[in-house]
Structure formats: C-alpha cells, structure tokens
Amino acid sequence: MNLNSLTYDIIGCAYKVHSQLGPGLLESTYEVCLEYELSKNGFSVARQVALPVVYDEIKLEAGYRIDLMVNDTIIIEIKSVDALAAIHTAQVLTYLKLSNKKLGLLINFNETDLKKGIKRLVL
C-alpha cells in the first residue's frame, strides 16, 4: 500500500473515532480508540513506541514516545488542545528525523471539524 492511500485510510479511521467520541476528551482516550480502529481495519499498530536519541554515536533513552506507529511507516501524534501550535509540528518533524520515517500525521481531536485538526507532515 502506498503512503497516500495508507494516509487516506488512517484519516478515515480518525474521522470515525472523532464522529463517535467528539471533541473534549483526553489524548489517551483518542489514542487507544484510534489504535483499536486501525487494528480492526487490518493495520499493524504499535502504541507508545520508545524513541531513543542518538547523540555522539550513542543511543540514549530520553523518554520520547511515538503515540502510534502504523505499519512501521507512519507516525501519528495525537493532541487534544485548543489549537495546534508550531511546537506540535516541530515535535512530529523531530520524531520523523529520529526514527528515519518519512511521513507523520498530527491529529488534534479537540476540533469540532476534525479536518481543521489534521496536519500531514513529510520529511
């Protein structure tokens, strides 16, 4: 499956979760529900994936965690905030760099219209 169709399907699952739950819940709630929905639709999903930092050729555990990794290809960072900020975008771009992945989705479920809360980021 190519990245565009994979992204399309992931966003479809996010819309389903959002339509059932609506805005206003904790990030962790959306995370487990989206993990379930993606798994139900046949995707390989890992939640809270540890992301070490390589510094001076040494791998260091720095406490970073990827919310969801889909098919070992796409990073999903989930938010439930009033508005996405530049730091949220920077976070996903850093995760992409550290994990050597090319595509990430930043999804803010705290939007009435989920379309306004989705950012597709490519490294």
MOPE-V691007 format. One record per pair of residues at least 12 apart in sequence whose C-alpha atoms are under 10 Angstrom apart, sorted by the first residue. I is the first residue (numbers start at 1). J is the second residue. Records with the same first field share a line. If there is no record, write none. Layout:
# MOPE-V691007
I=J  J
This chain:
# MOPE-V691007
1=71
3=73  74  102  103
4=103
6=43  70  71  73  74
7=70  74  103  104  105  120
9=38  41  43
10=34  37  38  41  43  70  74  76  105
11=34  38  105  107  114  115  118  120
12=37  38
13=33  34  35  36  37  38  39  40  41
14=30  31  33  34  35  37  38  107  109  114  118
15=34  109  113  114  115
16=33  34  37
17=30  31  33  34  35  36  37  109
18=30  33  34  108  109  110  111  112  113  114
19=112  113  114
21=33  109
22=109  110  111  112  113  114
23=80  81  108  109  110  111  112  113  114
24=80  81  82  109  110  111  112
25=80  81  109  110
26=78  79  80  81  109  110
27=67  77  78  79  80  81  108  109  110
28=67  78  79  80
29=78  80
30=78  79  80  107  108  109  110
31=47  48  67  68  76  77  78  79  109
32=47  67  68
34=68  76  78
35=47  67  68  69  70
38=70
39=70
42=71
43=69  70  71  72
44=69  70  71  72  73
45=68  69  70  71  72  73  74
46=66  67  68  69  70  71  72  75
47=65  66  67  68  69  70  76
48=64  65  66  67  68  69
49=64  65  66  67  68  69  75
50=62  63  64  65  66  67  99
51=63  64  65  66  95  98  99
52=64  65  95  98  99
53=95  98  99
54=98
64=95
65=77  95
66=78  92  95  96  99
67=79
68=104  105
69=104
70=104
72=101
73=99  100  101  102  103  104
74=96  101  102  103  104  105  122
75=92  93  95  96  99  101  102  103  104  105  106  121
76=92  95  103  104  105  106  107  120
77=89  91  92  95  104  105  106  107  108  119
78=105  106  107  108  109  110  117  118
79=106  107  108  109  110  117  118
80=107  108  109  110  111  117
81=108  109  110  111  117
82=108  109  110  111  117
83=108  109  110  111  116  117
84=106  107  108  110  116  117  118  119
88=106  107  108
89=104  105  106  119  120  121
90=121
91=106
92=104  105  106  119  120  121  122  123
93=105  106  121  122  123
94=123
96=121  122  123
97=123
100=123
101=122  123
102=121  122  123
103=120  121  122  123
104=119  120  121  122  123
105=118  119  120  121  122
106=118  119  120  121
107=119  120
